[in-house]
Amino acid sequence: MRHRILTVSLLSVAAVYFLTPVYWLTVSATKSTGDLFGTFGLWFADPDPVGRLHQVLTHDDGIYVRWFGNSLLYAGVGALAATLLSGAAGYALAKFSFPGREGIFNVILAGVLIPGTALALPLYFLFSEMGLTGSYWSVLLPSAVSPFGVYLCRIYAAAAVPDALLEAARIDGAGEARIFATVGLRLMTPALVTVFLFQFVHIWNNYFLPLVMLSDSDRYPIQLGLTSWQGYADRQPQLYQYTVGGAFLSVLPLMVLMGVLQRYWRTGLTDGGVKA
């Protein structure tokens, strides 16, 4: 009983710790610029959420809506591509024996340990030679690669995709591509959803790569766009309120995605841990 009370108490403290910034952001998104600095931060002051958010969406000819769409493009397409590539690579590494397989896997594991910021400048020079800097491709192509996704898919495929089932499909005359599409992908769904969720959140919150690659503000994602607003806030004080309101809107897709995919994410982690 004591352990249960202690556990609940610790989890309650952790929940308050993590939810307080979200609550502050929600409250602050309803305030004017003057109220942000002149009132108590954890309570409302003349709230007008519809009006404040409308100002965010319409400022500078609706540039925030453009940034929001760019973030959806980068995160959605990048996460989907990374999920498919990770699933195919992980399945191949788990279910096919070929020379150099373990060496390739070790290189992929090394890629997990390299921070993305260390690769941003080499990628910039590479894309500059290819003439892709400043384009959508300069952010999308790096986002389609996920070493952690390959690692997770290999571990999960090795545990969740029976070799006997694959052999039965081969005996029935199915090709390897069809087996992967109809059998492998279905059995790996929890792992694939987990990779998609992690990659989507990573790309959505990515700041440094777009900062290095992009120069046109029309192609900025939300994170980079909000930082540019904050940089001009000293000269245009209303941008403080726009930045806070924009930050509030930027977390809504992540909350929705987490809520929708949570059961797949939880199942993927649990099944992988048990079967491995």
N, C-alpha and C positions, 0 to 999 in steps of 0.2 A: 504493500500500500504506500509506504514511504517513497519507494522508487517511482511509483506511478505519479505521485504528487510532484516529486522533483522533476520528472520528465515533462509533465504538463506545464510546470512553472517555467522551465527553461525554454520550452517551445513557445510559450506565450510571450516571453521576453524577446525571443528572436523574431517572432511575428511582428511585435510592436516596433522593433528596431528597423526591420525591412519595410514596413508599411508606412512609417512616419514620413519618409521623403515623398511617397506617392500621395499621401494625404496633403502634405504641404503644397505639392505641385497642383493638386486639384483645387485647393483653396486659392492659391495665388493666381491661377488662370482666370478667376472671376473678378480680379481686382484691376483697378486702373494703375497707371505708373506711379502716381502719387501715393496710393494706398499700399503699394508694395513696400515702400520704405517708411511710411508713416503710421502703420497699424501693426497690431500683433500678428505675427506670421502664421499662427496656427488657427486663426479664426477669420470668418468672412467679414468684409467691410463693404457695404453697399454693393452686393454681388449682382453682376449682370453677365452671366456666362455666355448667353447667345450673342449679345452685342460685342463682347470682348473677342470671342472667337471669330465673329464675322469680320472684325477689323483685321485679324491675323490673316484670314483667307483672302481678303480683298486688297491688302496693302501692296503697293508697287505693281499694280495690274495683276494681282493674284500669283505672284512669284512663288509663294509658299505651296500653292496647289501644284505648280510645276515641280518643285523640289520633292513633294510627296509622291508624285507620279514617277519621278526618277528613282526614288528609293524603292518603290514597288517593283520597278523594272529591274534594277540591280539585284535586289534581294530575291525576288520571285524567280526570275530567269536563272540567276546565278545559283541559287539553292537547288532548283530543279535539275540543272545541268550537273552540278556537283553530286547530287544524289544518284542520278543515273550512272555517271562515270564511276562513282565509288562502289555502287552495287555491282556493276560489271567487273571492275577490277578485283573487288573482294571475293566475288564468286569464282572468278578464274583462279585466283591465288589459293582458294580453299579447295577447289574441286578438280584441278588439273595439275598433273605433275610434269614439269618441264625444267630443263637445265637453267640454273640461275634463279629459281623461284624464291628461295630464301634470301638471296642477295638483294633481289628487287624489293622484297618485303622489308628488309633491314634499311634500305635507302628510304623507303616510305616512312618507316618509324623515325628515322633521323629528321625527316621533313616535319614531323609533328613537333619536334623540339625546337625548330627554328622559328623565332617570332616573325610575324608578318612585317613589322617595321624594318627588320633587317633586309627584307627582300624588296622593299618599295623602290629604293633608288636603283638597284640593278634592273628591275622591271621597267623603270622609267627610261633608262638608257636603251634597253632592248626595244621597247615600243617606239622610242624616238627614232631609232634606225628603221623601223618598219613604217613610220609615218602614222602611228595610231594614237599618239598622245593627244589628249584633248577630246577624244571621241568616247562614245559609250563603250566601245570594245576595250578600251584601256582599263576599265573597271570590271567589265563583265568577264573577260577571259581569265584574269587571276582568281575571280570569285568562283569559277567553275572547278577549281582544284581544291580538294579537301583530303590531305593525308590522314587526318583522324577518321574521316568517313570511310576511307579504304580499310584502315585498321579495324574499325568496328564491324564493317560488312564482312570482312574475312572471318573474324572470330565468330560472328553470328551465323554465317553460312556454314562454317565447319560444324557447328553444333545443331543447327535447325534444318538443314537440307540433307535428308538421308541419301547415301550413295545408292542404296537398293532402289529407291524411287527413280533416280536418274537412270540407272541401268535398265529398269523396266521401260522407261520412255524410249531409250535407245533401241531396245529390242522391238518396240512397236513401230520403229522407223522414223521417229522424230529427230530432226537435226538439232545441233547444239544450240543454235540461236533460238529455235522454237522452245526447247526445253528451258532455257534461261528465261524466256519471256512468259511462258505459261506456268512453269513450276517454280523456278528459282525466285523470281520476283515476288510471287504470291507468298511463298514461305518466308521471305525476307522482309515482308511489309513492316513489321515493328521496327526493325533496324533502319530501314529506309526512311520511315517517318521521323525517327530520331535524328538521323543525319540531316534531313531537310530542316527540321526545327532548329538544330544547332547552327547550321550554315545560314539560315535565314536571319537569325538573331545576330550572328557575327557580321554578316554583310550590312544589315540594317544599321548597326552601331559603328560600322567602320568609318573612321575619320581620316586616318593618315594617307591611305592609298588614294582616295579621291582628291585630297589636298595636293598630293604630288602630281597626279595625272591630269587634273582638270584645271582649265583657266577660264572657261566660259561659265558664268553664274547660271545660265539657263540649263546646264547639265549637272549642277550641284545636287547631291542628295540632301536630305533634311539636316543631317548632323553638320555638314559643312556650311549649309545655308544659315542655320541658326548661329553658328560661330561668326559668320560675316555680319549678321545683324548685331550681335553683341559687340563687335568691334566698332560699330558706328554709333553705339548707344550713348556715348558721351556727348555727341553732337546732336543726336535725335533721341531724347529721353524716352519717347514712346516705344522705341525698339526694345526696351527692357521688358515691357508688358507683352510685346509681340513675341519675344524670345521665350518667355515663360509659357505663354499660350501655345506657341508652336511646339515646345517640348512636351506639353501635356497631350496634344494631338498625336505626337510621334510615338507615344508609348501605347496608344490604343490598339493599333494593329498587332503588336506583340502580345498584349493581354488577350486579345481575341484568339490569336493563333495558339497561344499556350493553352487556353481553355478548350479549344476544339481538339487539339492533338495530344492533350495530356494523357489520355488513357492509352494511346499507342506508345507514347514515350515511356510511360511507366511499365507497360507490358514488355517493351523492347529491352529495357534495362534488367527487369526481373528474369525474363526468359533466358537472356544471354548469360546472366550470372549463374542461374541454376543449371543450364544445360552444359555450360563450359566446364 
